[in-house]
Every structure is written in C-alpha cells, then in structure tokens.
Amino acid sequence: MNNLIITGASKGMGREIAKAFALQGLNMALCSRSYTELLKLQKELQAINPGIRVLIRQADASNKDELLAFAGYAEQELGFISVIVNNVGMYEPSSILDDEEDTFQKLINTNLMPAYELYRYFGKTMMAEGRGHIFAISSVAALNPVVQAGTYTVTKFALRGLTDVMRLEMQPYNVKVTCILPGSTLTDSWSGTDVSADKFVLPQDIASAIVCAYNMSPGANVDEIVMRPVSGQL
C-alpha cells in the first residue's frame, strides 16, 4: 500500500485532496496548525475508508523544525512515503513596496521552504526506491504576476521553478513531479465573498486533477496542471 503526506491538510484544498486519496486507498500522514480540525478530518477519512491508516500531527509547516519532525514521524510510522503533496501556502495581498518587514521571510517559509525541505528529506529515498510522486500547489500567479500580491507572486514563481528542477533531478529514477497552478479557488482566503461558488474553481476540482495525474500509467508524468475559472480570474 502506498503512503502519502499532505501539509496544511485540515482545510480547503488539503482537506479535499486527503478525501480523494482516501478513496484511492492510501495511508496518509497529515499536518496542520489546528489539531481540532485534524481530528475531525481523521474521523471523516476513516469513515470514507476504514481500511487505511490516517496519522495526524499538529505542526506549523512554515517552521522547519516542526516540518521535519512531522516528516520523521510519518516515515517512522508508515514506512516509505511514496506521495508528497506540498499544499501549505498563504496569500498576502500587498505590493512589494508596501510589505511589512517580515512579509518576505514569512511567505518564503510558507510557500517555498516546505516543498524544498520535504524534497531534501524524502528525495534520495524515492531515488533508491525508483518510484514516487511529488505534487506542489503553486498558482497561476507563477504564470501571470499579480502586482497586488507581489511577494506572493515571487514565491509561487520560485515554487514552480523548484518543481522544474526536482522533475529533472528525478527523471532518471522514475519519480514523478507535478506542479498544480490553480486560479481563483474557493478556499478560506475568499471567506465572506458575495461571488457565487460557480464562478470559482473548487477545492474538489484540484483534488480530482491531482488524483487523475497520480493514476496515470507508470511512463506518463503530468508536468503541470493549470486550472482557472471558466469565466476568468476573479
């Protein structure tokens, strides 16, 4: 049985991705800053598929020590981790010149560092096993800069670049790397909006796309998935 880890798993895209992989029969380790939300999700996932193991750990993925402790816990309890979903991220609506003093480091630590560190932690094991699949949730901001969220855009560009490097490094070892670039997606960052849900990409759509890429034949890698609202960005 394959084993999966997801960062930032308790809400939005992470939650739906976990549910989709539960239906696929994967054991999983999930982290989030909210242990209460993780407990709720754990019960939901075990109801979806009682035959899988669902481990949870409260961890702030933007904190390197907590992130690596989570990675070690997942590996110790589940064994070889064959799927990584780098989901954790944050959006900061600010131009670069108006950023707070800590904005750059905060966004680097949240949007880029976890994917980098988990790759370094698990990458050589995946190489030795000759299999695995790494997913990273970037953004269409990595394709079309959002000046109203300048530093966010920079970090998502960097995350996309990281996935390109990982893909090339992993190609000789049959390890797959897929970058997801969603447009306006109905998550907590849109809380309170008056815009109808059918104008958004939904978290379930992201989960479906990831599982579809995961289920491709061994010789096929989906490099990138770009997904925008049918009527355009909001």
Biotite code that builds the C-alpha atoms (Angstrom):
import biotite.structure as struc

atoms = struc.array([
    struc.Atom([0.000, 0.000, 0.000], chain_id="A", res_id=1, res_name="MET", atom_name="CA", element="C"),
    struc.Atom([1.266, 3.494, -0.862], chain_id="A", res_id=2, res_name="ASN", atom_name="CA", element="C"),
    struc.Atom([1.786, 6.157, 1.784], chain_id="A", res_id=3, res_name="ASN", atom_name="CA", element="C"),
    struc.Atom([1.071, 9.868, 1.441], chain_id="A", res_id=4, res_name="LEU", atom_name="CA", element="C"),
    struc.Atom([1.833, 13.063, 3.332], chain_id="A", res_id=5, res_name="ILE", atom_name="CA", element="C"),
    struc.Atom([-0.039, 16.358, 2.975], chain_id="A", res_id=6, res_name="ILE", atom_name="CA", element="C"),
    struc.Atom([0.935, 19.679, 4.524], chain_id="A", res_id=7, res_name="THR", atom_name="CA", element="C"),
    struc.Atom([-1.755, 22.157, 5.531], chain_id="A", res_id=8, res_name="GLY", atom_name="CA", element="C"),
    struc.Atom([-4.303, 19.363, 5.319], chain_id="A", res_id=9, res_name="ALA", atom_name="CA", element="C"),
    struc.Atom([-7.143, 20.444, 7.593], chain_id="A", res_id=10, res_name="SER", atom_name="CA", element="C"),
    struc.Atom([-8.949, 22.899, 5.305], chain_id="A", res_id=11, res_name="LYS", atom_name="CA", element="C"),
    struc.Atom([-9.623, 23.834, 1.694], chain_id="A", res_id=12, res_name="GLY", atom_name="CA", element="C"),
    struc.Atom([-7.583, 22.074, -0.961], chain_id="A", res_id=13, res_name="MET", atom_name="CA", element="C"),
    struc.Atom([-5.618, 19.971, 1.518], chain_id="A", res_id=14, res_name="GLY", atom_name="CA", element="C"),
    struc.Atom([-8.785, 18.551, 3.041], chain_id="A", res_id=15, res_name="ARG", atom_name="CA", element="C"),
    struc.Atom([-10.294, 17.647, -0.336], chain_id="A", res_id=16, res_name="GLU", atom_name="CA", element="C"),
    struc.Atom([-7.026, 16.117, -1.532], chain_id="A", res_id=17, res_name="ILE", atom_name="CA", element="C"),
    struc.Atom([-6.928, 13.932, 1.576], chain_id="A", res_id=18, res_name="ALA", atom_name="CA", element="C"),
    struc.Atom([-10.516, 12.777, 0.955], chain_id="A", res_id=19, res_name="LYS", atom_name="CA", element="C"),
    struc.Atom([-9.746, 11.973, -2.672], chain_id="A", res_id=20, res_name="ALA", atom_name="CA", element="C"),
    struc.Atom([-6.687, 9.899, -1.746], chain_id="A", res_id=21, res_name="PHE", atom_name="CA", element="C"),
    struc.Atom([-8.646, 8.095, 0.978], chain_id="A", res_id=22, res_name="ALA", atom_name="CA", element="C"),
    struc.Atom([-10.907, 6.809, -1.792], chain_id="A", res_id=23, res_name="LEU", atom_name="CA", element="C"),
    struc.Atom([-7.740, 5.653, -3.574], chain_id="A", res_id=24, res_name="GLN", atom_name="CA", element="C"),
    struc.Atom([-6.796, 3.574, -0.528], chain_id="A", res_id=25, res_name="GLY", atom_name="CA", element="C"),
    struc.Atom([-3.607, 5.369, 0.511], chain_id="A", res_id=26, res_name="LEU", atom_name="CA", element="C"),
    struc.Atom([-2.366, 5.517, 4.074], chain_id="A", res_id=27, res_name="ASN", atom_name="CA", element="C"),
    struc.Atom([-1.615, 9.097, 4.984], chain_id="A", res_id=28, res_name="MET", atom_name="CA", element="C"),
    struc.Atom([0.015, 11.462, 7.454], chain_id="A", res_id=29, res_name="ALA", atom_name="CA", element="C"),
    struc.Atom([-1.489, 14.932, 7.696], chain_id="A", res_id=30, res_name="LEU", atom_name="CA", element="C"),
    struc.Atom([-0.271, 18.076, 9.383], chain_id="A", res_id=31, res_name="CYS", atom_name="CA", element="C"),
    struc.Atom([-1.892, 21.396, 10.193], chain_id="A", res_id=32, res_name="SER", atom_name="CA", element="C"),
    struc.Atom([-1.689, 24.078, 12.853], chain_id="A", res_id=33, res_name="ARG", atom_name="CA", element="C"),
    struc.Atom([-5.164, 23.093, 14.103], chain_id="A", res_id=34, res_name="SER", atom_name="CA", element="C"),
    struc.Atom([-5.276, 19.767, 15.948], chain_id="A", res_id=35, res_name="TYR", atom_name="CA", element="C"),
    struc.Atom([-9.056, 20.076, 16.396], chain_id="A", res_id=36, res_name="THR", atom_name="CA", element="C"),
    struc.Atom([-9.601, 20.322, 12.642], chain_id="A", res_id=37, res_name="GLU", atom_name="CA", element="C"),
    struc.Atom([-7.203, 17.429, 12.053], chain_id="A", res_id=38, res_name="LEU", atom_name="CA", element="C"),
    struc.Atom([-9.170, 15.233, 14.445], chain_id="A", res_id=39, res_name="LEU", atom_name="CA", element="C"),
    struc.Atom([-12.382, 15.996, 12.576], chain_id="A", res_id=40, res_name="LYS", atom_name="CA", element="C"),
    struc.Atom([-10.736, 15.195, 9.273], chain_id="A", res_id=41, res_name="LEU", atom_name="CA", element="C"),
    struc.Atom([-9.218, 11.978, 10.609], chain_id="A", res_id=42, res_name="GLN", atom_name="CA", element="C"),
    struc.Atom([-12.666, 10.697, 11.600], chain_id="A", res_id=43, res_name="LYS", atom_name="CA", element="C"),
    struc.Atom([-14.109, 11.697, 8.245], chain_id="A", res_id=44, res_name="GLU", atom_name="CA", element="C"),
    struc.Atom([-11.356, 9.933, 6.320], chain_id="A", res_id=45, res_name="LEU", atom_name="CA", element="C"),
    struc.Atom([-11.620, 6.754, 8.352], chain_id="A", res_id=46, res_name="GLN", atom_name="CA", element="C"),
    struc.Atom([-15.365, 6.752, 7.686], chain_id="A", res_id=47, res_name="ALA", atom_name="CA", element="C"),
    struc.Atom([-14.657, 7.122, 3.952], chain_id="A", res_id=48, res_name="ILE", atom_name="CA", element="C"),
    struc.Atom([-12.209, 4.210, 4.010], chain_id="A", res_id=49, res_name="ASN", atom_name="CA", element="C"),
    struc.Atom([-11.859, 2.194, 7.246], chain_id="A", res_id=50, res_name="PRO", atom_name="CA", element="C"),
    struc.Atom([-9.027, 0.191, 5.690], chain_id="A", res_id=51, res_name="GLY", atom_name="CA", element="C"),
    struc.Atom([-6.459, 2.991, 5.656], chain_id="A", res_id=52, res_name="ILE", atom_name="CA", element="C"),
    struc.Atom([-4.252, 4.452, 8.364], chain_id="A", res_id=53, res_name="ARG", atom_name="CA", element="C"),
    struc.Atom([-4.661, 8.183, 8.955], chain_id="A", res_id=54, res_name="VAL", atom_name="CA", element="C"),
    struc.Atom([-1.988, 9.808, 11.119], chain_id="A", res_id=55, res_name="LEU", atom_name="CA", element="C"),
    struc.Atom([-2.291, 13.399, 12.243], chain_id="A", res_id=56, res_name="ILE", atom_name="CA", element="C"),
    struc.Atom([0.205, 15.779, 13.805], chain_id="A", res_id=57, res_name="ARG", atom_name="CA", element="C"),
    struc.Atom([-0.161, 19.382, 14.810], chain_id="A", res_id=58, res_name="GLN", atom_name="CA", element="C"),
    struc.Atom([2.660, 21.244, 13.089], chain_id="A", res_id=59, res_name="ALA", atom_name="CA", element="C"),
    struc.Atom([3.314, 24.639, 11.594], chain_id="A", res_id=60, res_name="ASP", atom_name="CA", element="C"),
    struc.Atom([4.805, 23.685, 8.220], chain_id="A", res_id=61, res_name="ALA", atom_name="CA", element="C"),
    struc.Atom([6.437, 27.123, 7.933], chain_id="A", res_id=62, res_name="SER", atom_name="CA", element="C"),
    struc.Atom([8.623, 26.161, 10.908], chain_id="A", res_id=63, res_name="ASN", atom_name="CA", element="C"),
    struc.Atom([11.465, 23.965, 9.612], chain_id="A", res_id=64, res_name="LYS", atom_name="CA", element="C"),
    struc.Atom([11.915, 22.043, 12.856], chain_id="A", res_id=65, res_name="ASP", atom_name="CA", element="C"),
    struc.Atom([8.206, 21.240, 13.151], chain_id="A", res_id=66, res_name="GLU", atom_name="CA", element="C"),
    struc.Atom([8.031, 20.316, 9.459], chain_id="A", res_id=67, res_name="LEU", atom_name="CA", element="C"),
    struc.Atom([10.930, 17.875, 9.657], chain_id="A", res_id=68, res_name="LEU", atom_name="CA", element="C"),
    struc.Atom([9.594, 16.389, 12.893], chain_id="A", res_id=69, res_name="ALA", atom_name="CA", element="C"),
    struc.Atom([6.346, 15.706, 11.035], chain_id="A", res_id=70, res_name="PHE", atom_name="CA", element="C"),
    struc.Atom([8.267, 14.134, 8.142], chain_id="A", res_id=71, res_name="ALA", atom_name="CA", element="C"),
    struc.Atom([10.196, 11.894, 10.519], chain_id="A", res_id=72, res_name="GLY", atom_name="CA", element="C"),
    struc.Atom([7.018, 10.868, 12.334], chain_id="A", res_id=73, res_name="TYR", atom_name="CA", element="C"),
    struc.Atom([5.311, 9.960, 9.052], chain_id="A", res_id=74, res_name="ALA", atom_name="CA", element="C"),
    struc.Atom([8.281, 7.902, 7.867], chain_id="A", res_id=75, res_name="GLU", atom_name="CA", element="C"),
    struc.Atom([8.684, 6.116, 11.189], chain_id="A", res_id=76, res_name="GLN", atom_name="CA", element="C"),
    struc.Atom([5.004, 5.167, 11.445], chain_id="A", res_id=77, res_name="GLU", atom_name="CA", element="C"),
    struc.Atom([4.180, 4.442, 7.799], chain_id="A", res_id=78, res_name="LEU", atom_name="CA", element="C"),
    struc.Atom([7.487, 3.495, 6.195], chain_id="A", res_id=79, res_name="GLY", atom_name="CA", element="C"),
    struc.Atom([8.359, 4.596, 2.670], chain_id="A", res_id=80, res_name="PHE", atom_name="CA", element="C"),
    struc.Atom([6.488, 7.765, 1.696], chain_id="A", res_id=81, res_name="ILE", atom_name="CA", element="C"),
    struc.Atom([5.634, 7.464, -1.990], chain_id="A", res_id=82, res_name="SER", atom_name="CA", element="C"),
    struc.Atom([3.470, 10.579, -2.437], chain_id="A", res_id=83, res_name="VAL", atom_name="CA", element="C"),
    struc.Atom([4.087, 14.118, -1.177], chain_id="A", res_id=84, res_name="ILE", atom_name="CA", element="C"),
    struc.Atom([1.527, 16.890, -1.547], chain_id="A", res_id=85, res_name="VAL", atom_name="CA", element="C"),
    struc.Atom([3.089, 20.269, -0.776], chain_id="A", res_id=86, res_name="ASN", atom_name="CA", element="C"),
    struc.Atom([-0.166, 22.075, -0.130], chain_id="A", res_id=87, res_name="ASN", atom_name="CA", element="C"),
    struc.Atom([0.567, 24.572, 2.634], chain_id="A", res_id=88, res_name="VAL", atom_name="CA", element="C"),
    struc.Atom([0.582, 28.177, 1.490], chain_id="A", res_id=89, res_name="GLY", atom_name="CA", element="C"),
    struc.Atom([-0.585, 31.681, 2.262], chain_id="A", res_id=90, res_name="MET", atom_name="CA", element="C"),
    struc.Atom([-1.736, 34.673, 0.238], chain_id="A", res_id=91, res_name="TYR", atom_name="CA", element="C"),
    struc.Atom([-0.627, 38.181, 1.186], chain_id="A", res_id=92, res_name="GLU", atom_name="CA", element="C"),
    struc.Atom([-2.403, 41.000, -0.706], chain_id="A", res_id=93, res_name="PRO", atom_name="CA", element="C"),
    struc.Atom([0.290, 43.641, -0.733], chain_id="A", res_id=94, res_name="SER", atom_name="CA", element="C"),
    struc.Atom([2.580, 45.309, -3.235], chain_id="A", res_id=95, res_name="SER", atom_name="CA", element="C"),
    struc.Atom([6.254, 44.675, -2.537], chain_id="A", res_id=96, res_name="ILE", atom_name="CA", element="C"),
    struc.Atom([6.883, 48.313, -1.597], chain_id="A", res_id=97, res_name="LEU", atom_name="CA", element="C"),
    struc.Atom([4.074, 48.151, 0.974], chain_id="A", res_id=98, res_name="ASP", atom_name="CA", element="C"),
    struc.Atom([5.108, 44.827, 2.542], chain_id="A", res_id=99, res_name="ASP", atom_name="CA", element="C"),
    struc.Atom([5.553, 44.579, 6.277], chain_id="A", res_id=100, res_name="GLU", atom_name="CA", element="C"),
    struc.Atom([9.107, 43.978, 7.463], chain_id="A", res_id=101, res_name="GLU", atom_name="CA", element="C"),
    struc.Atom([8.575, 40.214, 7.881], chain_id="A", res_id=102, res_name="ASP", atom_name="CA", element="C"),
    struc.Atom([6.410, 39.568, 4.801], chain_id="A", res_id=103, res_name="THR", atom_name="CA", element="C"),
    struc.Atom([9.169, 38.245, 2.554], chain_id="A", res_id=104, res_name="PHE", atom_name="CA", element="C"),
    struc.Atom([10.522, 35.713, 5.053], chain_id="A", res_id=105, res_name="GLN", atom_name="CA", element="C"),
    struc.Atom([7.034, 34.675, 6.159], chain_id="A", res_id=106, res_name="LYS", atom_name="CA", element="C"),
    struc.Atom([5.978, 33.904, 2.586], chain_id="A", res_id=107, res_name="LEU", atom_name="CA", element="C"),
    struc.Atom([9.237, 32.152, 1.731], chain_id="A", res_id=108, res_name="ILE", atom_name="CA", element="C"),
    struc.Atom([8.863, 29.983, 4.831], chain_id="A", res_id=109, res_name="ASN", atom_name="CA", element="C"),
    struc.Atom([5.266, 29.104, 3.996], chain_id="A", res_id=110, res_name="THR", atom_name="CA", element="C"),
    struc.Atom([5.101, 28.927, 0.212], chain_id="A", res_id=111, res_name="ASN", atom_name="CA", element="C"),
    struc.Atom([8.558, 27.642, -0.724], chain_id="A", res_id=112, res_name="LEU", atom_name="CA", element="C"),
    struc.Atom([10.594, 26.231, 2.151], chain_id="A", res_id=113, res_name="MET", atom_name="CA", element="C"),
    struc.Atom([8.313, 23.254, 2.999], chain_id="A", res_id=114, res_name="PRO", atom_name="CA", element="C"),
    struc.Atom([8.467, 21.881, -0.558], chain_id="A", res_id=115, res_name="ALA", atom_name="CA", element="C"),
    struc.Atom([12.254, 22.334, -0.629], chain_id="A", res_id=116, res_name="TYR", atom_name="CA", element="C"),
    struc.Atom([12.836, 20.682, 2.736], chain_id="A", res_id=117, res_name="GLU", atom_name="CA", element="C"),
    struc.Atom([10.474, 17.745, 2.165], chain_id="A", res_id=118, res_name="LEU", atom_name="CA", element="C"),
    struc.Atom([12.160, 17.094, -1.168], chain_id="A", res_id=119, res_name="TYR", atom_name="CA", element="C"),
    struc.Atom([15.557, 17.044, 0.530], chain_id="A", res_id=120, res_name="ARG", atom_name="CA", element="C"),
    struc.Atom([14.207, 14.773, 3.266], chain_id="A", res_id=121, res_name="TYR", atom_name="CA", element="C"),
    struc.Atom([12.480, 12.190, 1.062], chain_id="A", res_id=122, res_name="PHE", atom_name="CA", element="C"),
    struc.Atom([14.107, 12.643, -2.353], chain_id="A", res_id=123, res_name="GLY", atom_name="CA", element="C"),
    struc.Atom([17.036, 10.234, -2.023], chain_id="A", res_id=124, res_name="LYS", atom_name="CA", element="C"),
    struc.Atom([14.797, 7.519, -0.605], chain_id="A", res_id=125, res_name="THR", atom_name="CA", element="C"),
    struc.Atom([12.499, 7.919, -3.603], chain_id="A", res_id=126, res_name="MET", atom_name="CA", element="C"),
    struc.Atom([15.542, 7.695, -5.893], chain_id="A", res_id=127, res_name="MET", atom_name="CA", element="C"),
    struc.Atom([16.649, 4.464, -4.202], chain_id="A", res_id=128, res_name="ALA", atom_name="CA", element="C"),
    struc.Atom([13.143, 3.007, -4.474], chain_id="A", res_id=129, res_name="GLU", atom_name="CA", element="C"),
    struc.Atom([12.787, 4.111, -8.088], chain_id="A", res_id=130, res_name="GLY", atom_name="CA", element="C"),
    struc.Atom([9.280, 5.414, -7.600], chain_id="A", res_id=131, res_name="ARG", atom_name="CA", element="C"),
    struc.Atom([7.231, 8.202, -6.055], chain_id="A", res_id=132, res_name="GLY", atom_name="CA", element="C"),
    struc.Atom([5.165, 11.248, -6.954], chain_id="A", res_id=133, res_name="HIS", atom_name="CA", element="C"),
    struc.Atom([5.659, 14.787, -5.674], chain_id="A", res_id=134, res_name="ILE", atom_name="CA", element="C"),
    struc.Atom([2.913, 17.404, -6.052], chain_id="A", res_id=135, res_name="PHE", atom_name="CA", element="C"),
    struc.Atom([3.254, 21.117, -5.337], chain_id="A", res_id=136, res_name="ALA", atom_name="CA", element="C"),
    struc.Atom([0.390, 23.617, -5.207], chain_id="A", res_id=137, res_name="ILE", atom_name="CA", element="C"),
    struc.Atom([1.690, 26.763, -6.886], chain_id="A", res_id=138, res_name="SER", atom_name="CA", element="C"),
    struc.Atom([-0.602, 29.350, -8.502], chain_id="A", res_id=139, res_name="SER", atom_name="CA", element="C"),
    struc.Atom([-1.434, 30.954, -11.837], chain_id="A", res_id=140, res_name="VAL", atom_name="CA", element="C"),
    struc.Atom([0.408, 33.924, -10.305], chain_id="A", res_id=141, res_name="ALA", atom_name="CA", element="C"),
    struc.Atom([3.531, 31.957, -11.290], chain_id="A", res_id=142, res_name="ALA", atom_name="CA", element="C"),
    struc.Atom([2.460, 32.460, -14.918], chain_id="A", res_id=143, res_name="LEU", atom_name="CA", element="C"),
    struc.Atom([0.911, 35.930, -14.760], chain_id="A", res_id=144, res_name="ASN", atom_name="CA", element="C"),
    struc.Atom([2.299, 38.143, -11.978], chain_id="A", res_id=145, res_name="PRO", atom_name="CA", element="C"),
    struc.Atom([-0.202, 39.705, -9.579], chain_id="A", res_id=146, res_name="VAL", atom_name="CA", element="C"),
    struc.Atom([1.150, 43.142, -8.736], chain_id="A", res_id=147, res_name="VAL", atom_name="CA", element="C"),
    struc.Atom([-1.343, 43.463, -5.859], chain_id="A", res_id=148, res_name="GLN", atom_name="CA", element="C"),
    struc.Atom([0.345, 40.425, -4.282], chain_id="A", res_id=149, res_name="ALA", atom_name="CA", element="C"),
    struc.Atom([3.940, 40.922, -5.304], chain_id="A", res_id=150, res_name="GLY", atom_name="CA", element="C"),
    struc.Atom([5.878, 38.804, -2.835], chain_id="A", res_id=151, res_name="THR", atom_name="CA", element="C"),
    struc.Atom([3.266, 36.048, -3.009], chain_id="A", res_id=152, res_name="TYR", atom_name="CA", element="C"),
    struc.Atom([3.817, 36.030, -6.784], chain_id="A", res_id=153, res_name="THR", atom_name="CA", element="C"),
    struc.Atom([7.588, 35.793, -6.329], chain_id="A", res_id=154, res_name="VAL", atom_name="CA", element="C"),
    struc.Atom([7.296, 32.793, -4.016], chain_id="A", res_id=155, res_name="THR", atom_name="CA", element="C"),
    struc.Atom([4.912, 30.995, -6.372], chain_id="A", res_id=156, res_name="LYS", atom_name="CA", element="C"),
    struc.Atom([7.296, 31.619, -9.277], chain_id="A", res_id=157, res_name="PHE", atom_name="CA", element="C"),
    struc.Atom([10.052, 30.116, -7.128], chain_id="A", res_id=158, res_name="ALA", atom_name="CA", element="C"),
    struc.Atom([7.917, 27.098, -6.230], chain_id="A", res_id=159, res_name="LEU", atom_name="CA", element="C"),
    struc.Atom([7.228, 26.442, -9.896], chain_id="A", res_id=160, res_name="ARG", atom_name="CA", element="C"),
    struc.Atom([10.967, 26.697, -10.587], chain_id="A", res_id=161, res_name="GLY", atom_name="CA", element="C"),
    struc.Atom([11.688, 24.263, -7.766], chain_id="A", res_id=162, res_name="LEU", atom_name="CA", element="C"),
    struc.Atom([9.303, 21.707, -9.275], chain_id="A", res_id=163, res_name="THR", atom_name="CA", element="C"),
    struc.Atom([11.062, 22.058, -12.634], chain_id="A", res_id=164, res_name="ASP", atom_name="CA", element="C"),
    struc.Atom([14.421, 21.284, -11.006], chain_id="A", res_id=165, res_name="VAL", atom_name="CA", element="C"),
    struc.Atom([13.003, 18.399, -8.971], chain_id="A", res_id=166, res_name="MET", atom_name="CA", element="C"),
    struc.Atom([11.438, 16.906, -12.095], chain_id="A", res_id=167, res_name="ARG", atom_name="CA", element="C"),
    struc.Atom([14.745, 16.952, -13.972], chain_id="A", res_id=168, res_name="LEU", atom_name="CA", element="C"),
    struc.Atom([16.661, 15.531, -10.998], chain_id="A", res_id=169, res_name="GLU", atom_name="CA", element="C"),
    struc.Atom([14.118, 12.739, -10.527], chain_id="A", res_id=170, res_name="MET", atom_name="CA", element="C"),
    struc.Atom([13.603, 11.751, -14.179], chain_id="A", res_id=171, res_name="GLN", atom_name="CA", element="C"),
    struc.Atom([16.367, 9.104, -14.213], chain_id="A", res_id=172, res_name="PRO", atom_name="CA", element="C"),
    struc.Atom([14.776, 7.431, -11.178], chain_id="A", res_id=173, res_name="TYR", atom_name="CA", element="C"),
    struc.Atom([11.153, 7.214, -12.393], chain_id="A", res_id=174, res_name="ASN", atom_name="CA", element="C"),
    struc.Atom([9.946, 9.653, -9.729], chain_id="A", res_id=175, res_name="VAL", atom_name="CA", element="C"),
    struc.Atom([7.187, 11.943, -10.951], chain_id="A", res_id=176, res_name="LYS", atom_name="CA", element="C"),
    struc.Atom([6.826, 15.651, -10.155], chain_id="A", res_id=177, res_name="VAL", atom_name="CA", element="C"),
    struc.Atom([3.670, 17.637, -10.900], chain_id="A", res_id=178, res_name="THR", atom_name="CA", element="C"),
    struc.Atom([3.066, 21.348, -10.351], chain_id="A", res_id=179, res_name="CYS", atom_name="CA", element="C"),
    struc.Atom([-0.530, 22.491, -9.824], chain_id="A", res_id=180, res_name="ILE", atom_name="CA", element="C"),
    struc.Atom([-1.292, 26.082, -10.821], chain_id="A", res_id=181, res_name="LEU", atom_name="CA", element="C"),
    struc.Atom([-4.812, 26.997, -9.696], chain_id="A", res_id=182, res_name="PRO", atom_name="CA", element="C"),
    struc.Atom([-6.580, 30.233, -10.423], chain_id="A", res_id=183, res_name="GLY", atom_name="CA", element="C"),
    struc.Atom([-9.291, 31.695, -8.187], chain_id="A", res_id=184, res_name="SER", atom_name="CA", element="C"),
    struc.Atom([-10.227, 28.794, -5.910], chain_id="A", res_id=185, res_name="THR", atom_name="CA", element="C"),
    struc.Atom([-12.963, 28.912, -3.282], chain_id="A", res_id=186, res_name="LEU", atom_name="CA", element="C"),
    struc.Atom([-10.987, 28.499, -0.068], chain_id="A", res_id=187, res_name="THR", atom_name="CA", element="C"),
    struc.Atom([-10.886, 30.441, 3.220], chain_id="A", res_id=188, res_name="ASP", atom_name="CA", element="C"),
    struc.Atom([-8.988, 33.254, 1.503], chain_id="A", res_id=189, res_name="SER", atom_name="CA", element="C"),
    struc.Atom([-12.323, 34.126, -0.172], chain_id="A", res_id=190, res_name="TRP", atom_name="CA", element="C"),
    struc.Atom([-14.314, 33.919, 3.058], chain_id="A", res_id=191, res_name="SER", atom_name="CA", element="C"),
    struc.Atom([-17.207, 36.390, 3.077], chain_id="A", res_id=192, res_name="GLY", atom_name="CA", element="C"),
    struc.Atom([-17.254, 36.917, -0.683], chain_id="A", res_id=193, res_name="THR", atom_name="CA", element="C"),
    struc.Atom([-20.551, 37.650, -2.414], chain_id="A", res_id=194, res_name="ASP", atom_name="CA", element="C"),
    struc.Atom([-19.373, 35.956, -5.605], chain_id="A", res_id=195, res_name="VAL", atom_name="CA", element="C"),
    struc.Atom([-21.278, 32.780, -6.463], chain_id="A", res_id=196, res_name="SER", atom_name="CA", element="C"),
    struc.Atom([-19.437, 29.500, -5.882], chain_id="A", res_id=197, res_name="ALA", atom_name="CA", element="C"),
    struc.Atom([-19.969, 28.511, -9.512], chain_id="A", res_id=198, res_name="ASP", atom_name="CA", element="C"),
    struc.Atom([-17.641, 31.334, -10.555], chain_id="A", res_id=199, res_name="LYS", atom_name="CA", element="C"),
    struc.Atom([-14.692, 29.664, -8.793], chain_id="A", res_id=200, res_name="PHE", atom_name="CA", element="C"),
    struc.Atom([-12.501, 26.635, -9.193], chain_id="A", res_id=201, res_name="VAL", atom_name="CA", element="C"),
    struc.Atom([-13.469, 24.414, -6.257], chain_id="A", res_id=202, res_name="LEU", atom_name="CA", element="C"),
    struc.Atom([-11.042, 22.569, -3.964], chain_id="A", res_id=203, res_name="PRO", atom_name="CA", element="C"),
    struc.Atom([-12.647, 19.331, -5.141], chain_id="A", res_id=204, res_name="GLN", atom_name="CA", element="C"),
    struc.Atom([-11.536, 20.192, -8.680], chain_id="A", res_id=205, res_name="ASP", atom_name="CA", element="C"),
    struc.Atom([-7.919, 20.463, -7.555], chain_id="A", res_id=206, res_name="ILE", atom_name="CA", element="C"),
    struc.Atom([-8.201, 17.136, -5.729], chain_id="A", res_id=207, res_name="ALA", atom_name="CA", element="C"),
    struc.Atom([-9.696, 15.444, -8.800], chain_id="A", res_id=208, res_name="SER", atom_name="CA", element="C"),
    struc.Atom([-6.905, 16.741, -11.027], chain_id="A", res_id=209, res_name="ALA", atom_name="CA", element="C"),
    struc.Atom([-4.207, 15.508, -8.629], chain_id="A", res_id=210, res_name="ILE", atom_name="CA", element="C"),
    struc.Atom([-5.697, 12.039, -8.366], chain_id="A", res_id=211, res_name="VAL", atom_name="CA", element="C"),
    struc.Atom([-6.038, 11.897, -12.142], chain_id="A", res_id=212, res_name="CYS", atom_name="CA", element="C"),
    struc.Atom([-2.335, 12.714, -12.552], chain_id="A", res_id=213, res_name="ALA", atom_name="CA", element="C"),
    struc.Atom([-1.458, 10.184, -9.842], chain_id="A", res_id=214, res_name="TYR", atom_name="CA", element="C"),
    struc.Atom([-3.344, 7.430, -11.662], chain_id="A", res_id=215, res_name="ASN", atom_name="CA", element="C"),
    struc.Atom([-1.544, 7.889, -14.982], chain_id="A", res_id=216, res_name="MET", atom_name="CA", element="C"),
    struc.Atom([0.440, 4.941, -16.332], chain_id="A", res_id=217, res_name="SER", atom_name="CA", element="C"),
    struc.Atom([3.982, 4.477, -14.979], chain_id="A", res_id=218, res_name="PRO", atom_name="CA", element="C"),
    struc.Atom([5.507, 6.029, -18.086], chain_id="A", res_id=219, res_name="GLY", atom_name="CA", element="C"),
    struc.Atom([3.442, 9.231, -18.030], chain_id="A", res_id=220, res_name="ALA", atom_name="CA", element="C"),
    struc.Atom([4.237, 12.329, -15.986], chain_id="A", res_id=221, res_name="ASN", atom_name="CA", element="C"),
    struc.Atom([1.900, 15.319, -15.877], chain_id="A", res_id=222, res_name="VAL", atom_name="CA", element="C"),
    struc.Atom([4.335, 18.215, -15.623], chain_id="A", res_id=223, res_name="ASP", atom_name="CA", element="C"),
    struc.Atom([1.819, 20.971, -14.875], chain_id="A", res_id=224, res_name="GLU", atom_name="CA", element="C"),
    struc.Atom([-1.895, 21.438, -14.414], chain_id="A", res_id=225, res_name="ILE", atom_name="CA", element="C"),
    struc.Atom([-3.266, 24.957, -14.956], chain_id="A", res_id=226, res_name="VAL", atom_name="CA", element="C"),
    struc.Atom([-6.841, 25.462, -13.786], chain_id="A", res_id=227, res_name="MET", atom_name="CA", element="C"),
    struc.Atom([-8.728, 28.762, -13.981], chain_id="A", res_id=228, res_name="ARG", atom_name="CA", element="C"),
    struc.Atom([-12.396, 29.741, -13.553], chain_id="A", res_id=229, res_name="PRO", atom_name="CA", element="C"),
    struc.Atom([-14.239, 29.283, -16.827], chain_id="A", res_id=230, res_name="VAL", atom_name="CA", element="C"),
    struc.Atom([-15.253, 32.956, -16.826], chain_id="A", res_id=231, res_name="SER", atom_name="CA", element="C"),
    struc.Atom([-11.754, 34.190, -15.969], chain_id="A", res_id=232, res_name="GLY", atom_name="CA", element="C"),
    struc.Atom([-9.832, 35.191, -12.868], chain_id="A", res_id=233, res_name="GLN", atom_name="CA", element="C"),
    struc.Atom([-11.711, 36.940, -10.058], chain_id="A", res_id=234, res_name="LEU", atom_name="CA", element="C"),
])
